Amino acid sequence: GIKKTIIPLGLGALIAQGLTTASAQAPKGKGKPAIDFADMDLKVRPQTDFYHYVNGGWIKKNPLKPAYSRFGTFDILQDTATSQIRHIVEELIAKPQTKGTNDYRVAVLYKQSLDSAERNRQGYKPLIPELQALQGIQTKEDLLKHIAQQDQVYGQGCLFGTGVAADEKNSTMNIFLFTQTSLGLGSRDYYVESTHEVKQILAGYEAYLVRILKLSGYSDTEASRIAKATIRIETELAQFSYSNTELRDSQKNYNIVTISDFARDNKGFDWSGYLRLRGLDVATANFMQLNFFKAFDKWYSSAKVEDLRDFLTGRTISGAANSLSDDFVQAHFDFFGKQLSGRKEMHPRWRRSIGVVQSVLGEALGEVYVKRYFSPEAKER
């Protein structure tokens, strides 16, 4: 109504006035101004389309590149940093590195990521041991042992996330955290809304899961069953997952709980047994999305082992798809890149490989990067 109209207009007037003043006061010949009027489209009435009034010039000068779903000033910064990192890493792989050093680890991982010939030769073989372990799950006790091992050894977050972080109300100590399930499509909105667009995305997600399951040796019937079970379980979990708005509420996501008390009142999942199997002696924890975990406990008690096994199978293969052979990578991009994000093509292999190094060896790569591009003088400034 009226407020929605007046507020943007008032904001637009204030910003426009500020821009004019800043432009008038900006010293001449001292570099690029903080606000570049060439990035605006002053022919557009801000009252009619404030977005294009502010960004129209930028949009015209920077048509969206096929490998991007968005492109702004932060993407330029990212591209610059990525090019710098590529230069560093390719220097590292050009000569032998001392084993055990960060330079060595970065160089080895980058070369492995570039080696698509080896990954294409192996196909889904690297997943076989884990898929066989999943097929061996017959009871809830088997399932508990499996997820405890995966979460402890690989940080998998099979049914929910865990970790350690500073206590938000006492930064002198770290605390153990439980966080709600990470859904395959990210936002819970894809599972709880019923628009035509959402239905198309879910259909595309199911087709993607079937595709990678068949690439992993499952029959058409098996692939269809596992894909449907994966989406069904994620949809059930989404019903009691926190929304993005709720996740931003720091007070609502701070819930220090005594494990023994929580386990006593919530018996659907063996919380104490899970921690014991991980070898963790934890008395208290922050159940960040507390209402999620209370609902999860009730849900888990009636969930079927067969469905949970299929769910973990689908998630395991999807989670590994970008690290497997090119047919898996293409399937992942066709859904997550094209349909979900609107990108038209993948980034080149070197850039995707840089991304792998950043995600796996971020701190080691950062150390190498700082040596090259962040001098002591820059640090002092």
Secondary structure, DSSP 8 states (H G I E B T S, - for coil): -HHHHHHHHHHHHHHHHHHHHHHHHS-TTSSS-SS-GGGS-TTS-TTT-HHHHHHHHHHHHS---TT-S---HHHHHHHHHHHHHHHHHHHHHTS---TTSHHHHHHHHHHHHH-HHHHHHHTTGGGHHHHHHHHT--SHHHHHHHHHHHHHHH---SSSEEEEEEETTEEEEEEEEEE---BTTBSTHHHH---HHHHHHHHHHHHHHHHHHHHTT--HHHHHHHHHHHHHHHHHHHHTS--HHHHT-TTTT--EEEHHHHHHH--SS-HHHHHHHTT---SEEEETTHHHHHHHHHHHHH--HHHHHHHHHHHHHHHHGGGS-HHHHHHHIIIIIIITT---S---HHHHHHHHHHHHSHHHHHHHHHHHH--HHHHH-
